[in-house]
Amino acid sequence: MSQALFQDDTALVTGSGNGIGKAIAEALRVEGARVLGADLKGSDLDADLSRPGEALRLAAQAIAKLGRVSIFVHSASPRRHEEDTALEVKEDTWRAMQEVNLNAGFLLGQALGRHMRERKIRGRMLYITSLHAYAPRNLPHYSASKAGQTMLVREFARALGPDGIRVNAIAPGAVPGGGFDAAKNPGLLATIPMGRFGTPGDVAQMALAVLSERFGAYVTGETIAVDGGIALHNWIEPRG
């Protein structure tokens, strides 16, 4: 029997109450990791990352409960609402999105990066970003926060690489949840070459590969799309 991928690892996963974060937390547990999940509710720890000071409190709490943190996954994000377009989104909605996705993502990564370096842990971090870090979504607060996360991944990867700490991102495509309703986007399916919407499990399996030292040991600073090929779509329709 082969050894579990993460039997010696301890992980903090934000946004683990549902969707992609939950799927990643469960997949890590199956592969042997001790996992501490954090979300507004429905997880191991309640954490509202839109509140000032909450990110650092969560990092300290995770270290105290786990003893050490070797894996950090940041999947938490406020729900998206289609009415929050460029000229309609309210300031508090903008600020909450930046606070959870970007500010908390930075502060958690900084605190846990210091922890990993001080303990000489060959750690790994993974951020769940979006294809809309590169392409407009008509939800500017969301797209801007994901663009910021993408550069944050590269900054951390460069800073922490000499310590053996790898930092990457996954950009999911059309995965129902988090504000994306497949039923309200019937025409979108035709733009996906693989012919189906994604699932949280699709993202979780790639997360395991990127986070593992068995398969991802030489990968850092990268954003990997898990999108069924949707980013390949353009206005030129394929011919049969």
URPEKA-V300718 format. One record per residue. N is the residue number from 1. PSI is psi in whole degrees, -180 to 180 (* if undefined). Layout:
N/PSI, N/PSI
This chain:
1/132, 2/153, 3/141, 4/146, 5/-32, 6/33, 7/-20, 8/10, 9/153, 10/137, 11/142, 12/126, 13/117, 14/157, 15/30, 16/5, 17/-20, 18/173, 19/-139, 20/-44, 21/-42, 22/-43, 23/-39, 24/-44, 25/-44, 26/-40, 27/-39, 28/-41, 29/-43, 30/-34, 31/19, 32/-5, 33/149, 34/122, 35/135, 36/116, 37/148, 38/138, 39/177, 40/-38, 41/167, 42/21, 43/-173, 44/-40, 45/138, 46/128, 47/121, 48/94, 49/-2, 50/-10, 51/135, 52/138, 53/-14, 54/-35, 55/-47, 56/-35, 57/-41, 58/-42, 59/-46, 60/-40, 61/-42, 62/-44, 63/-41, 64/-42, 65/-36, 66/-19, 67/-40, 68/153, 69/119, 70/-15, 71/134, 72/126, 73/124, 74/100, 75/-7, 76/140, 77/139, 78/152, 79/147, 80/147, 81/128, 82/-21, 83/-11, 84/62, 85/180, 86/-40, 87/1, 88/-24, 89/135, 90/156, 91/-42, 92/-32, 93/-42, 94/-50, 95/-40, 96/-40, 97/-44, 98/-38, 99/-46, 100/-52, 101/-49, 102/-55, 103/-50, 104/-37, 105/-41, 106/-49, 107/-39, 108/-44, 109/-40, 110/-49, 111/-44, 112/-30, 113/-43, 114/-44, 115/-47, 116/-42, 117/-44, 118/-36, 119/0, 120/43, 121/129, 122/77, 123/171, 124/141, 125/146, 126/127, 127/135, 128/104, 129/-134, 130/153, 131/-23, 132/6, 133/-21, 134/-22, 135/137, 136/145, 137/-5, 138/16, 139/81, 140/-31, 141/-36, 142/-52, 143/-41, 144/-39, 145/-36, 146/-34, 147/-41, 148/-41, 149/-39, 150/-43, 151/-33, 152/-42, 153/-44, 154/-39, 155/-47, 156/-40, 157/-42, 158/-41, 159/-36, 160/-9, 161/-43, 162/-19, 163/6, 164/19, 165/124, 166/141, 167/123, 168/178, 169/155, 170/133, 171/100, 172/154, 173/-131, 174/91, 175/110, 176/139, 177/164, 178/9, 179/-15, 180/119, 181/109, 182/-35, 183/-27, 184/0, 185/57, 186/-30, 187/-15, 188/-32, 189/-35, 190/-16, 191/-1, 192/112, 193/-34, 194/-4, 195/15, 196/158, 197/158, 198/169, 199/159, 200/-34, 201/-36, 202/-44, 203/-40, 204/-39, 205/-39, 206/-36, 207/-43, 208/-44, 209/-45, 210/-38, 211/-25, 212/147, 213/-18, 214/-38, 215/-24, 216/21, 217/-25, 218/26, 219/121, 220/150, 221/15, 222/152, 223/120, 224/122, 225/132, 226/86, 227/8, 228/11, 229/10, 230/-30, 231/-11, 232/-14, 233/139, 234/-172, 235/-12, 236/113, 237/139, 238/151, 239/143, 240/*
